[in-house]
Amino acid sequence: MDLNIKRIKRITSHSGLAVYLSYVETTGSEIPRFATIPSPYAFSPTHPVYRDEQGRNVIVVETAHKRYDVFEVPASIIPVPEVQ
């Protein structure tokens, strides 16, 4: 998978993550986890994709204890969600 993602923000608290997530919306899409982004607490094989206030597609990854990195993801690697 193409790894054209870049970190755009680092959040260093649980409350900071809650505030950030209150400003983004879910897209209903998921992408496979990136092996190059360490995530010691990750058990799911995918990342949920969110859309931030600037219209960017982002994922949030806990890279260390209480350290959440927000990465911008290009639309070219996000699958279209299935309509039910």
C-alpha positions as CSV (number, residue, x, y, z in Angstrom):
1,M,0.0,0.0,0.0
2,D,1.2,3.5,-0.8
3,L,2.4,5.3,2.3
4,N,1.7,8.9,1.3
5,I,0.5,9.9,4.7
6,K,1.9,12.6,6.9
7,R,1.4,13.5,10.6
8,I,-0.5,16.7,11.0
9,K,-1.1,16.8,14.7
10,R,0.0,15.2,18.0
11,I,-2.5,15.0,20.9
12,T,-1.0,14.2,24.4
13,S,-4.0,13.5,26.6
14,H,-7.2,11.5,26.7
15,S,-9.3,14.7,27.1
16,G,-7.5,16.3,24.2
17,L,-8.4,13.3,22.0
18,A,-12.0,13.6,23.1
19,V,-12.1,17.3,22.2
20,Y,-10.5,16.6,18.8
21,L,-12.9,13.7,18.0
22,S,-15.8,16.0,18.8
23,Y,-14.8,18.2,15.9
24,V,-14.3,15.5,13.2
25,E,-16.9,13.4,11.5
26,T,-16.7,9.7,10.6
27,T,-16.7,8.8,6.9
28,G,-17.8,5.2,7.4
29,S,-14.6,4.1,5.7
30,E,-11.7,2.1,7.0
31,I,-8.2,1.4,5.7
32,P,-5.8,-1.3,6.7
33,R,-3.3,-0.6,9.4
34,F,0.1,0.6,8.4
35,A,2.9,-1.6,9.6
36,T,5.3,1.4,9.6
37,I,3.2,3.3,12.2
38,P,3.8,1.8,15.6
39,S,0.7,1.3,17.7
40,P,1.3,-0.8,20.8
41,Y,-2.4,-0.8,21.8
42,A,-3.9,-1.7,18.4
43,F,-5.8,-4.9,18.0
44,S,-8.1,-4.1,15.0
45,P,-6.7,-4.7,11.5
46,T,-8.1,-1.4,10.3
47,H,-8.1,2.4,11.0
48,P,-11.4,4.2,10.9
49,V,-11.2,7.3,8.6
50,Y,-12.5,10.7,9.8
51,R,-13.0,14.0,8.0
52,D,-11.6,17.0,9.9
53,E,-12.8,20.7,9.8
54,Q,-10.6,21.5,6.8
55,G,-12.1,18.6,4.8
56,R,-9.0,16.3,5.0
57,N,-9.3,12.6,5.5
58,V,-7.5,11.6,8.7
59,I,-6.8,8.7,10.9
60,V,-5.9,8.7,14.6
61,V,-3.2,6.3,15.9
62,E,-2.1,5.9,19.6
63,T,1.6,5.6,19.0
64,A,2.6,5.6,22.7
65,H,0.8,5.8,26.1
66,K,-1.6,8.9,25.9
67,R,0.1,10.1,22.6
68,Y,-2.2,10.2,19.7
69,D,-0.9,11.1,16.2
70,V,-3.3,12.4,13.6
71,F,-2.3,11.5,10.0
72,E,-3.7,12.9,6.8
73,V,-4.6,10.2,4.3
74,P,-5.0,10.8,0.6
75,A,-8.4,10.0,-0.8
76,S,-6.8,7.7,-3.4
77,I,-6.3,5.0,-0.8
78,I,-9.6,5.2,1.0
79,P,-12.2,2.6,-0.2
80,V,-15.8,3.7,-0.8
81,P,-18.0,2.4,2.0
82,E,-20.6,-0.2,1.0
83,V,-24.2,1.0,0.9
84,Q,-26.6,-1.2,2.8
